[in-house]
């Protein structure tokens, strides 16, 4: 089992120790304290079979082991090595890390495999049938060790283990082997009392399900392991009038995967650069010729579009009153020159991740996790501009769940919410990464097919519609299924965004009038 909290805490201790070395690199006691943190992280990597982390740490540990009279050359070499270690630590500590997924990628042929270990296959028969509609292949094994070996050999994305009513079906040795092999797994039991849940946590299970297992809950638990988002690289903007400082910071950050850096030296171009580059974090020199960083920060914060971008000051200023004043006027952190590369990378990544998280909340629908109405329209506009430049077709579909009011009235709003979430995840799984899926409002959804012909979009939507109709939704007294209708329009047949949206809306009404559970392209729809 990967103890992410312990690894994260040890890394933070390592960074703190390195900051102390930077302040006085001639102090051997500071080097010794830093070495202990490195040794501790290496021990954790070995104990938890994190080979990539061990590999990243080894050059650093070898360097420190041969250290006799440390100086600036050794400081520079450690600074060069630490960003690579941080990259691995960051990915290991991420819950959706692909390092523990045994090589599965969405581009692989076939559906991702989930293996279930249970002596009673008949009890989960309906679950197995439904999992295929949710985008997963399922295999059941009554012999637990054989199932474990199959999960490893076939690169299963998750393991679901029936531990029995008292946990008796899972021997401790088998639980240890599951953890040692790095499998993501979930416990299933007829009981859900605290002691069993505590035991499952100690075993290293990712989740706990009481029987009968809810298909929606199982799919939602496995999805993040399989369909982890591929985020765009973090964008870091640096404003500093020193060529030397810019070069040093660029070297440090460009060693870190998934980071894009842009550097400028002229404060007067900051607003247009922010607009063009859209950084996740701004590194701002505090003392520049003609103005200071505090004044630049005030100008930035006057613009509503930039008021939440994290600003990290780069400064040799040690006055506490000056730092407090700067933080009061829009600063998020201070890095004192000369800057430790490890501290720089750690601060930049943490600020960028927090900013991405906040921004995500602003553009996502809280229930489904899809883009909200405002963001969807903005992305549609971008797609149309791209289509116009590249002379490619853009298709726009609006979907509406049939008789959704009846679903809420009959089964309750909580069940209705699960239906909405199920359609949302079904849409996300079955469109391309370049396409856009959003929640328009209520029971209406939007899909933007980028660089797709009307026929291609029609075929894809009909495939999604037919698959969604085969999914069963549970309520207290049984199961039911629902369908959706859709209207489809395309650019360049519709020249503007408003024309495209209105045409798709008219096509949706035509689909409703035509009997529902169908997709109507705009060429076949009649005006309302």
N, C-alpha and C positions, 0 to 999 in steps of 0.2 A: 504494500500500500504506500502511495506517495503522500508524505506528510507535508503538504504545501505550506502550512502555517510555519512549521519549524524551519523549512528552507527559506521562506520569505524573511523571517526574523533573523536568521543567521546572515543572510545577504545584507540586511540593514546594518547589522553589527559590523560586518566587514567594511561597508562604505564609511561608517563612522570612524572605524579604526584607521582607514586610509586617509581620511580628512585630518586626523591627528598627525600622521606621518608627514603629510604635506606641510603642516605648520612648522615642523622641525625635522627635516629628513636626517639629521645627524644624531637624533636621539634613538639609541638602540632599543630602549624599552618600548618605544612606540612601534618600532618595526616588529618586535617580539609579540606585542598584543595583536597586531595585524596578522602575523603569521598564524597565531592560534585560531583566528576566525577563518582563515583560508583552510587550515587543517580540518576544522570542524565541518565546513561546507563539503570538503572532499570526502570526509567520513560519511556524511549523510548521503552523498551521491552514490558511494559504494554500497552502503547498507540498503538503499532503495533501488538498486540496479538501474541507476540513471547514467548509462554509459556515456551519453553525449555531454552531460554536465561534467562527469569525471574527465573526459577528454579535453574539454575547454579549460578546466582548472589545472591540468597537469603541467603545462609550461610555466604557469605562475608559481606553482608549488616547487618545481625544479629550480626556478630562478631564485626563490627565497631560500631554498635549501643550500645553495652555493654562495649565499650572500656573506661577505666578510666585512667590508668597509663600504657601507651604502653611501651613494651620492646622487647627484642629479641624473646621471645616466640610468641608474636603477629606477629612479622615480619615473622617468620618461618611459622605460620599458614596461613597468607595471601599469602605467596609465594606458599604454597601447593594448595591453592584454585584457584589462577589466571590462571594457564594453562588450567584448565577445562573450565573456562569462555572463554578463548581465542579460544578454539576449537569450541565452539558454535558460537562465533562472526564470526570466519573465514568461517564457513559453511553458516551462514545467509547472509554474504556479498558476497558469491559466486553466480554469475548469474545463474549457473546451479544447484543450491542447491536442493537436493531432499527433504528438509524439507517442501518445499512449493508445493510438487507434490501430496499431498493427498494420499500417500501410493502406487502409481503406481510403479511397477517394471517390467522389461522386461520379467521376468519369469511368470507373470500372464497369465492366459489363455486368448486367444482372442487378437485382435488388440487394441492398445491404442485408446481411444475415443476422438474425437474432436466434440464439440457441436457448432452449428451455430445458431445464433438468427437473423432471417430475415423474413419479411412478404411475400417475394416472393421466394418460394422454387424452382419454375421452372427455375429461373435465375441462380441458382447454381447447377442444375441437373448434368451437365457435370463435374463440379468440384467434386461433391460427388462420381461419378463413378471412377474418376481418383485417388482420395485419397486412395481407397482400394489398388490400384496397388503400391501406395507409402508407404503402410504399416500402414494405419490408418482406423479405423471405423469412420463414420460420421453420426451425427443426426442433423436434422433441426427442429427448433421450431419457429412458428409464434408468440406465446404468450411468451414474453420475460421472465417473472418471472418463468413460468413453466419450461422453458429451463434452467434457472439458477439453479433451484432446482434439475433438472435432472442431470446437470453437477456435482453438489455437491454429489448427491446420488450415481452416477455411476462412481465417481472419474475420471472425464474427465481430460485429460492432458492439454487441452487448450479450450478456449472459443473464438469464432469469432463473433463479434457483428456488425450488419449493423446499423449504427447510423443515416442513412438518409443523404440527401444532405446538411442539415444544422445542423445536430446533434440532430434533434428534436425527434428521435425515442428512445433515451436513456435518461430517466429521471435521474436527479442527484442522487435521492435516490437509484436507481438501480445500478448506477455506484459505489456509496459508499458501497452497499452491496457486489458487486463483489470483491471490494478491501478488505472488512472486512473478507470475507470468504477465502481470500488468493488464489483465482484462477488466473492462468496465462491467460491473454486475449489480443485480438488484435481487433483493430478497422477496419471496412470496410465502405467505403463511396464512392459516385460518385465523390466527390470533394476531393482535396488534398491541399487546401490552408493553409497558415501558422496558421491562427487562429484556425481552426479545429484540426490541428496537435498539437498545443499548448494545446488545451483543452484535447486532448487524453492523453498527457503527464501528465497533472494535475490530470486526472482520475486514472492514474497508469497503462495505457495500455503498453504492451511490444512492440507493433509494430503497423504500420498503412498501410493499403492496399487500393489503389484506384481501383474501379471496371472498368473492370472485373478483378477479382483476378487472378494473375499468379500462376499456380499450383506449379511451381518450387520454387518461392519466398515463398509461404506459407509453403511448406514442409521444406525448409531450415530454416525458422523461428521457426518452432515447433520442429524440430529434436533435438536441444540442450537441450530442456526441457525434452525430453523423453529418448534419448540415450546418456546421459551424460557419459563421459568416467569414468571408474573406475580405477583411477590411482593407481599404485603400491605405497606402503608406501615410504615416504621420507627416504632416507638413510643418517644418520649423523655419521661421523667418528670423534672421539676425540683422539687427541694426547696430553697427559699431563703426566708428571712423578710423579704427586702427586696422591696417592690412594684416599685421601680424596676428592680432587677436582673431580676426575673421578666419584666417587660414588655420589656426590652431583649433578653433571650435568646429570648423567644417571637417577637419581630419578626424576629430573624435566622434562626431555624429555620423559621418558617412561609413564608419566601421559597423554601425548598428543596422541590421536588416530592417526593412519596413520603415525607413525614415528618408524623407526628401528634404533637402536643405536649400534655401535661397538666402543669399547675403546681399545687403545693401549698405552703402556708406553715407548716403545723403538723407538726412531727416525729412527734407521737403518732399520726398516721393513716397513717404510712408503710407498715406491714405490710398493712393492708387495701387500700391503694391499689395496692401491688405485686401483690397477689392479683387485684384487679379489672382493672387496666390491663395487666398482663403486659408491662412495658417491655423494650425491647432495650438500653437504656442509661439509667442514672440520673445526673443532674447534681446534686451534693450540696454545698450551702453548708458550708464548714468551720466558720465561726463563727456560731452562732445563739443566740438568747436561751434560756437554760435548759439547753442541751446543745450539744455540738459535733459536727461531721460524723463524726469518728472514732468517737464513741460510737454514733451512729446506724448507721454501717457495721458495727460489731461486732454490734449487735442484728440487722441484716439477715442477716449471715453465720451467725448461730446457727440460722437457718431453712434447712433443706436445700433447700427449693424455690427459694431465692433466692441460693444460694451462688455461682452462676456469672454473675449479672447484672453487667455492667461498671459500675463506679462511678468517675465523674470528679468530682474535688473542684473546687469553685469557691472560690478563696481569695485573700486578699491576703498570706497567710503566705509569707515568703521564707526562713524558717529551714530549712536542709537537713536537720537532725536531725528536725524535726517532720514534714517531708514523707516522710522515710524511714520513720518510725514509722507514719504514716498508710498508706503503701503496703504496709507489712508486715501491716497489719490489714485487708486487703481492698480497697484502692484500686487503680485501674488507670491513673489519669493525674491530673495537676494542671494546672489552667488558672488563671493568676494574674490577678486583677482589677487594672485594667479589662481586659476580655477582647476581643481582636480577633475580630470576627465570622467572618472567614475561618478563623482557627485553631480557633474553636469548632465551626464546621460540619465542617471536615476531621476533627477529633478525634471528634466524635459519630458521623459516618457510618462512619469506619473501625472504631470500637469496635462499633457496631451490626452491621456486616457480619460481623465476626469472631464475634460472639455468635450470629448467625443460622447461620453455618457450623458452629459447634460443636454447636448445638442440632439442626441437620439431621442430623448424624452420629448423634445419640442416638435419633432417631425413624425413621431409614430403614434398610431392609434393605441390607446392604453389597453383595450381588450384583446385585439388580434395581433398586435405587433407589426401590422402592415403600415405603410406610409399613410398619414392622415390626408384629408381632403386637400388642404392647402399645399402640402408637399407634393402630392400626386399631380396637381395641376402645374406646379413649377417644373416637375420632371417631364410632363407631357410637352410643355412649351420647349424645353431643351431638346427633346427628341424631334420635335417638328423642325426646329432650327437646324439640327443635324441632318434630318431628312432632306431639307431644302438645299443644304450645302452639298450633300453627297448624291442628290437626286435618287434617293431611295424611298421605299414605301414604309409608312408608319401606320399601323392598325390600332384602333382604339375600341375596346369593348366595355360595355357596362352590363353587369350581371345583377340579377335580383332573385333572391330565394323565393320560390313559389309558395304562396299561402303561409308566409312566415308568421303572420298574426295568429293564424290558427295553431301554429306550433307553440307560441307563447301562451295562448289561452288554454290549450289542452294540456300541455306538459309543464308549463311554468317557465318563468324568465331565465332561471339558472340553466335549464336544459336548452333554451333558445340560445343563450350565450355560448354553450358548448358547440352547438351547431355552427354558429358564426366562426368560432375558432377553428373548427374542423375544416370548414371550407377555406379559411385563410391559409392554413398550413398545406392543404391539398393544392391550392393554386401555386403557392411558393415552390412546392416540390416539382411541379410539372410545367413550369415555364423556364426559359433560359435565364442565365444570370444577367444578361443585358436588358431583359424585359422588366417592366415595372408593374408591381401589384400594389394596389391601395384600397383602403376602405372609403367608399364615397360617403357613407352615412347610413345608419339603420342596417337594413339587410342588403344594401347595394354595395357592390365591389367594382373595381376598375382594373383592367389589364391593358397595358400599352405594349404592343409587340413591335420591337425595333427592327427595322430592315427585314420585314416579312410581308409577303404578298397577302392579298385578301383571302385567297384559297388556303394558304398555309395557316393563317390565323384561324380560319373557319374550321379546318381539320383539327387543329390543336384544341380549340374550345369544345368541339363536339366530343373529342376523346375525354377531356376533363369532365364534361357534363355527364357522359355515360358512366365513368368511373365513380363520380361523386354519388350518383343515384344508387349505386350498389352498396354504399356505406350505411351501416345500421347505427342508430343513435339510441342509447339506453335511457330509460326512465324507470321509476319505481316499479311499474307493473309490466315492463316488457321492453320491446324495441320498436323503432319506426324508421322510415327513410324519407328523405325529402329530395326535391329536384330544384334546378334553377333554370331561368330563362336568360337570354342575353341578346343584346343588339350590338352589331359590329359595323364600324365605318372605317374608312382609310384615307390617308393622304397619299397622293395629291388629288384624288377625286374631290375631297373636301379641302379647301385651300387654307382655311383659318382654324384656329383652335375652337372657337365658338361654333363654327359650322360643323366641325368634326364631332363635338360633344352633342350638339343638338340632333345631328343625323343618327348617331348611335342611340340616343334616347328615343327617337322616333322608331328605330328598328326594334328596340326593346319592347315598346308598346305593341308593335306588330306581332312580336313573339308571344306576348301575353294574350292578345286577341286570337291568335292562331291556335291556342290550346295549351300553352306553357310547355316547359321541358323541351325547349328547342333554342337554337341559335339562328337569328335572322340577320343576314348581311344587309347593309343599307340599300344595295341595288335591288333587293327583293321586297323591301318594306314600302308601305304606302304612307304618305304624310298623314299626320293626325288631323 
